[in-house]
Amino acid sequence: MTRDAPQMTPAPPRLGPRPLALHLGLATTSVATSLATLPLRQQGVADLPLPLPDPLETSARQMAEEGRADILQALADQGSDMVRDMIDGIRRYHNHPYRRQSRDRPVIWQSGTTTLLDGAPDAPGSAPIVFLVPSLVNRAYVLDLMPGRSLLDYLAARGFRPLLLDWNAPGEEERNFDMSDYVRARILPAVDFVAENMADAPLHLAGYCMGGTLAAAVAQRRQTKIRSFIAIASPWDFHADFGGEAKTLLSQRQMWDNIITGFGELPVDLLQTFFTSLDPNLGLRKFSKFAQMDMDSDRALEFVAIEDWLNDGYPLVKGVAKEVFDKWYGRNEPNLMRWEVDGQIVRPQDIRVPSLVAVPKSDKIVPRPSALALSNALPEATVITPPSGHVGMMAGRQAETGLWRQLGDWIASGGKFADKPK
């Protein structure tokens, strides 16, 4: 990886992984509970959905095949080592010297707290524009993480003009927004501004995660102004392929409504609780591995940069949060073609411009069937499968040779570089 040396500056103490108590509790409970049920699973007494966290599950199978009598004690020792390594990894993460330096991108449009950042202000007027809509849940800078890990830099180097919509923290006006407001009063005016003031350049509309779901509503309304629509790991079928823990949380619609009403928003730590439910053992696995890394390595730097971003979100405003849990995860309105944005049903079938749908190989946040549902509804869609997962695809080691290159090639080719695999 070629990049400038990151600058190290003092910063407030790290709090992640957020919520910290939940991650620590899940790690110890997961190891203890799964070990307690291991004899029952081995005897086939009960089909218990409590596999050991990797790599303990693999070790358990190997020991069982070897007929080891001390299997429980050996696994308990290994599990204790994993939890100890996780705690050590968290300490190392908290003490790592890296701190992200804000990248100075010109603001070319603003409404409320939302800004449009220019990733290539010196590009010629005819340079194809890639208008990037990030998720409302996490900060926009994952698309511009640091030198060497920046989709904006990559697109600019290939002759495109990337424009990044940065939501920033919700202000007084945005706190009263719902999804229709974000589309009508933020994304659409920004797209119109670009189309009117940069008319010599083809405009490609791209959305990441729920930004792609929102961008579908924009693409339907602005087909005469955009050259293509791109959805990157964007959910569409909200009842597809979620695990048991996530389904249990999502089924508690009244609980979420009470939480959102009580707080007046969905706080970051509660958002992170939901994401943790998608893979409860992720914290145990990744921090125990991080503890073994060379803290001066590029791998450790990448881990810290991405982990900082994951823990640096904004609360979801009340109107949007209620729609997410009620209309999306509750009623699955987008996939049933019942989702209404500003008085109009969002119908991907009506989007006639070429479309690209990126479905990462191993996405725990947006299950593959959920993202593929959007490609199945779009009449002119190409599907690509970048390596890595939901975040690694965008900012990890394989991002440049995976998603970034595929995205750039597809735009450069006019959206016709592949058939439509389903």
C-alpha positions in Angstrom: 0.0 0.0 0.0 1.5 3.4 -1.0 0.4 6.3 1.1 1.7 9.3 2.9 2.8 8.7 6.5 -0.2 9.4 8.7 0.1 12.3 11.1 -0.2 11.5 14.7 -1.9 14.1 16.9 -3.4 14.0 20.4 -7.1 13.2 20.6 -9.7 12.2 23.1 -9.5 8.7 24.5 -11.1 6.0 22.4 -14.3 4.5 23.7 -14.8 1.6 21.3 -15.7 -1.0 20.4 -19.1 0.6 21.3 -20.8 -0.3 23.5 -17.7 -1.7 25.2 -19.6 -3.4 28.0 -21.8 -5.3 25.5 -18.8 -6.6 23.6 -17.0 -7.7 26.7 -20.1 -9.4 28.1 -20.9 -11.1 24.8 -17.4 -12.5 24.6 -17.4 -14.1 28.0 -21.0 -15.3 27.8 -20.5 -16.7 24.3 -17.6 -18.9 25.4 -19.1 -20.0 28.6 -22.6 -20.8 27.3 -21.4 -22.6 24.1 -19.0 -24.7 26.2 -21.8 -25.6 28.6 -24.0 -26.9 25.8 -21.1 -28.7 23.9 -21.9 -32.2 25.5 -25.5 -31.9 24.5 -24.6 -31.0 20.9 -22.1 -33.8 20.7 -24.7 -36.3 21.9 -27.4 -35.0 19.6 -29.7 -34.4 22.6 -30.7 -31.0 21.3 -30.2 -28.9 18.2 -28.8 -25.8 19.9 -27.9 -22.8 17.9 -24.9 -22.1 20.1 -21.8 -22.9 18.1 -18.5 -22.0 19.7 -16.9 -18.8 18.4 -14.2 -19.4 15.8 -11.6 -20.8 16.0 -12.9 -22.8 19.0 -15.5 -24.5 16.9 -12.8 -25.8 14.6 -10.8 -27.0 17.6 -13.8 -28.7 19.1 -14.3 -30.7 15.9 -10.6 -31.7 15.7 -10.5 -32.8 19.4 -13.7 -34.8 19.0 -12.3 -36.6 16.0 -9.2 -37.4 18.1 -11.3 -38.7 20.9 -9.7 -36.5 23.5 -11.1 -36.9 27.0 -10.1 -33.5 28.1 -11.9 -31.7 25.4 -13.9 -29.4 27.6 -11.0 -28.3 29.7 -8.8 -27.8 26.7 -11.5 -25.7 25.0 -12.1 -23.7 28.2 -8.4 -22.9 28.3 -8.4 -21.8 24.7 -11.6 -19.7 25.2 -10.0 -18.0 28.2 -7.0 -17.2 26.1 -9.2 -15.7 23.4 -11.0 -13.4 25.8 -7.7 -12.4 27.4 -6.3 -11.6 23.9 -9.5 -9.7 23.1 -9.0 -7.5 26.2 -5.4 -7.0 25.3 -6.4 -6.1 21.7 -8.8 -3.5 23.0 -6.1 -2.0 25.2 -3.7 -1.9 22.2 -6.4 -0.3 20.1 -7.0 2.4 22.7 -3.3 3.2 22.9 -2.5 3.2 19.2 -1.0 6.5 18.1 -2.9 6.9 14.8 -5.5 9.7 14.7 -7.2 10.6 11.4 -6.4 14.0 10.0 -9.4 15.7 8.4 -8.9 16.1 4.7 -9.5 19.6 3.3 -12.1 19.1 0.6 -13.8 22.2 -0.9 -17.5 22.6 -0.2 -19.4 23.4 -3.4 -22.9 23.2 -2.0 -24.6 23.3 1.4 -28.0 23.1 2.9 -28.4 23.0 6.7 -25.6 20.9 8.0 -25.3 18.8 4.8 -22.4 19.7 2.5 -21.2 18.5 -0.9 -17.4 18.0 -1.0 -15.4 18.2 -4.2 -12.8 15.4 -4.5 -11.2 16.7 -7.6 -11.7 20.5 -7.9 -9.0 20.8 -10.6 -10.7 18.3 -12.9 -11.7 19.5 -16.4 -15.3 20.5 -16.8 -16.1 17.4 -18.9 -14.7 14.9 -16.3 -17.5 12.4 -15.5 -19.0 13.1 -12.1 -19.5 10.4 -9.5 -22.0 11.8 -7.0 -21.6 9.7 -3.8 -24.4 9.4 -1.2 -23.3 7.7 2.0 -25.3 6.1 4.8 -27.1 8.2 7.4 -25.8 5.9 10.1 -22.1 6.3 9.8 -19.8 9.2 8.9 -19.2 9.9 5.2 -15.4 9.8 5.5 -15.2 6.1 5.1 -15.1 6.9 1.4 -12.1 9.2 2.1 -10.5 7.5 5.0 -6.9 8.5 4.5 -4.3 8.7 1.8 -4.1 5.2 0.1 -7.5 4.3 1.5 -9.7 6.8 -0.3 -12.3 6.1 -3.0 -12.3 9.8 -3.8 -8.6 9.9 -4.4 -8.8 6.7 -6.6 -11.6 8.1 -8.7 -9.9 11.4 -9.1 -6.7 9.7 -10.3 -8.7 7.9 -13.0 -10.0 11.1 -14.4 -13.4 11.2 -12.7 -14.7 14.0 -10.4 -16.0 12.5 -7.2 -18.5 14.6 -5.2 -19.2 13.4 -1.7 -22.4 14.3 0.1 -21.5 14.7 3.8 -24.5 14.7 6.2 -22.5 15.9 9.2 -24.2 15.9 12.6 -28.0 16.6 12.4 -28.7 20.2 13.1 -31.9 21.9 14.4 -33.7 21.4 11.0 -32.5 17.9 10.3 -33.6 16.6 13.8 -37.2 16.9 12.5 -36.4 15.1 9.2 -37.8 11.8 7.9 -36.5 10.0 4.8 -38.7 12.0 2.5 -37.1 15.2 3.9 -33.6 13.9 3.3 -34.5 13.0 -0.3 -36.5 16.1 -1.1 -34.5 18.8 0.8 -31.0 17.4 0.6 -30.2 14.9 -2.1 -32.4 16.2 -4.9 -31.3 19.8 -4.5 -27.7 18.8 -4.5 -28.1 16.7 -7.6 -30.0 19.5 -9.3 -27.2 21.9 -8.4 -24.6 19.7 -9.9 -26.7 19.0 -13.1 -27.3 22.7 -13.7 -23.8 24.0 -12.8 -21.7 21.2 -14.3 -23.8 20.5 -17.3 -20.8 19.5 -19.5 -20.1 16.4 -17.4 -22.0 13.1 -17.3 -23.5 12.6 -13.8 -23.4 9.1 -12.2 -25.4 8.7 -9.0 -23.9 6.3 -6.5 -25.1 5.3 -3.0 -23.4 3.3 -0.3 -25.4 1.2 2.2 -28.7 2.9 3.0 -27.4 5.8 0.9 -28.0 3.6 -2.1 -31.5 2.8 -0.9 -32.3 6.5 -0.7 -30.5 7.2 -4.0 -32.9 4.8 -5.7 -35.7 7.3 -5.0 -33.6 10.0 -6.5 -32.6 8.0 -9.6 -36.3 7.4 -10.3 -37.0 11.1 -10.2 -33.9 12.4 -12.0 -33.4 10.0 -14.9 -33.0 12.7 -17.4 -30.1 14.2 -15.4 -28.1 11.2 -14.5 -26.1 8.8 -16.7 -26.3 5.8 -14.4 -27.4 4.6 -10.9 -25.0 2.7 -8.6 -26.0 0.9 -5.4 -23.1 -0.3 -3.2 -24.1 -2.9 -0.6 -27.6 -1.3 -0.4 -30.4 -3.2 1.4 -33.7 -3.7 -0.4 -35.3 -6.9 1.0 -35.3 -6.3 4.7 -36.6 -9.7 5.6 -33.8 -11.6 3.9 -31.3 -13.9 5.6 -30.8 -12.3 9.0 -29.5 -14.4 11.9 -31.6 -15.3 15.0 -30.2 -12.6 17.2 -30.9 -9.9 14.7 -34.4 -11.2 14.0 -35.2 -11.2 17.7 -34.1 -7.6 18.0 -35.9 -6.4 14.9 -39.1 -8.1 16.0 -39.4 -5.8 19.0 -40.9 -3.0 17.1 -42.7 -1.5 20.1 -39.5 -1.6 22.1 -37.6 0.3 19.4 -40.5 2.8 19.0 -40.4 3.5 22.8 -36.6 3.9 22.8 -36.6 6.3 19.8 -39.5 8.3 21.3 -37.8 8.4 24.7 -34.4 9.6 23.4 -35.9 11.7 20.6 -33.4 9.9 18.3 -31.6 6.5 18.0 -28.3 7.0 19.9 -25.1 5.6 18.5 -24.6 3.0 21.1 -28.0 1.5 20.4 -27.3 1.5 16.7 -24.1 -0.3 17.5 -26.0 -2.8 19.6 -28.1 -3.7 16.6 -25.1 -4.1 14.3 -23.4 -6.3 17.0 -26.4 -8.6 16.9 -25.7 -9.4 13.3 -22.4 -11.1 14.3 -22.2 -11.3 18.2 -18.7 -12.9 18.2 -17.1 -10.4 15.8 -15.6 -8.3 18.6 -14.1 -11.4 20.2 -12.6 -12.6 16.9 -11.2 -9.3 15.6 -9.7 -7.9 18.7 -8.1 -11.2 19.7 -6.5 -11.2 16.2 -5.5 -7.5 16.5 -3.6 -8.3 19.7 -1.3 -10.5 17.6 -0.5 -7.8 15.0 2.6 -5.7 14.8 1.3 -2.3 15.9 3.6 -0.6 13.4 2.3 -2.5 10.5 -0.1 -1.3 7.7 -2.6 -4.0 8.8 -2.7 -2.6 12.3 -3.1 1.0 11.0 -5.9 -0.1 8.7 -7.7 -1.9 11.6 -7.4 1.2 13.8 -8.6 3.6 11.1 -11.6 1.6 10.3 -12.4 0.8 13.9 -12.3 4.6 14.7 -14.7 5.2 11.9 -17.1 2.5 13.1 -17.2 4.1 16.5 -17.6 7.6 15.2 -21.2 7.6 14.1 -24.0 10.1 14.5 -27.4 9.4 16.1 -30.2 8.6 13.7 -32.9 11.3 13.9 -36.2 10.2 15.2 -38.2 10.3 12.0 -35.7 8.3 10.0 -35.1 5.8 12.8 -38.8 5.1 13.1 -39.1 4.5 9.4 -36.1 2.2 9.4 -37.6 -0.1 12.0 -41.2 0.2 11.0 -41.3 0.6 7.2 -38.1 -1.1 6.3 -37.3 -3.9 8.8 -40.9 -4.2 10.1 -43.1 -4.1 6.9 -40.4 -4.6 4.3 -42.0 -1.8 2.2 -39.1 -1.3 -0.3 -39.1 -4.9 -1.4 -42.9 -5.0 -1.6 -43.0 -1.9 -3.7 -44.9 0.0 -1.0 -42.2 2.4 0.2 -43.3 5.9 -0.4 -40.9 8.9 -0.5 -42.4 12.3 -0.7 -45.7 11.0 -2.1 -44.3 8.6 -4.7 -43.8 4.9 -4.4 -40.2 4.0 -5.1 -40.1 1.5 -8.0 -36.7 0.4 -9.2 -38.5 -1.2 -12.2 -39.0 2.4 -13.5 -35.3 3.3 -13.4 -34.3 3.0 -17.0 -30.7 4.2 -16.9 -27.9 1.6 -16.7 -27.4 0.4 -13.1 -24.6 -1.2 -11.2 -25.3 -3.2 -8.0 -22.2 -4.1 -5.8 -22.9 -7.1 -3.5 -19.8 -7.8 -1.5 -18.6 -11.4 -1.0 -19.0 -11.6 2.8 -21.4 -8.8 4.1 -22.7 -9.3 7.6 -24.5 -5.9 7.6 -26.5 -6.2 4.4 -27.1 -9.9 3.6 -26.5 -10.8 0.0 -30.1 -11.7 -0.8 -31.2 -8.3 0.5 -28.9 -6.4 -1.9 -29.6 -8.7 -4.8 -33.3 -8.0 -4.5 -32.6 -4.5 -5.7 -30.7 -5.8 -8.8 -33.6 -8.1 -9.5 -36.0 -5.2 -9.6 -33.8 -2.9 -11.8 -34.3 -3.5 -15.5 -30.8 -2.5 -16.6 -28.6 -3.8 -13.7 -25.1 -5.3 -13.7 -24.1 -7.1 -10.5 -20.5 -7.2 -9.3 -19.2 -9.1 -6.2 -16.2 -7.3 -4.7 -14.0 -9.2 -2.2 -14.2 -8.5 1.5 -17.2 -7.4 3.5 -19.4 -4.4 3.9 -16.7 -2.0 5.2 -13.5 -3.8 3.9 -14.9 -3.6 0.4 -14.9 0.2 0.7 -11.7 0.9 2.7 -9.8 -2.3 3.2 -6.7 -3.8 1.7 -8.6 -5.2 -1.3 -10.7 -2.1 -2.0 -8.5 -0.7 -4.8 -8.2 -4.0 -6.7 -11.9 -4.9 -6.0 -14.7 -2.5 -5.7 -12.9 0.7 -6.7 -11.4 -0.8 -9.9 -14.7 -2.5 -10.9 -16.6 0.7 -10.3 -14.2 2.8 -12.3 -14.1 0.3 -15.2 -17.9 0.1 -15.3 -18.4 3.9 -15.4 -15.6 4.3 -18.0 -17.2 1.7 -20.2 -20.6 3.3 -20.2 -22.1 0.6 -18.0 -21.8 -2.3 -20.4 -18.7 -4.2 -19.3 -20.6 -7.3 -18.3 -23.9 -9.2 -18.6 -26.4 -9.2 -15.8 -25.5 -12.2 -13.5 -28.3 -13.1 -11.1 
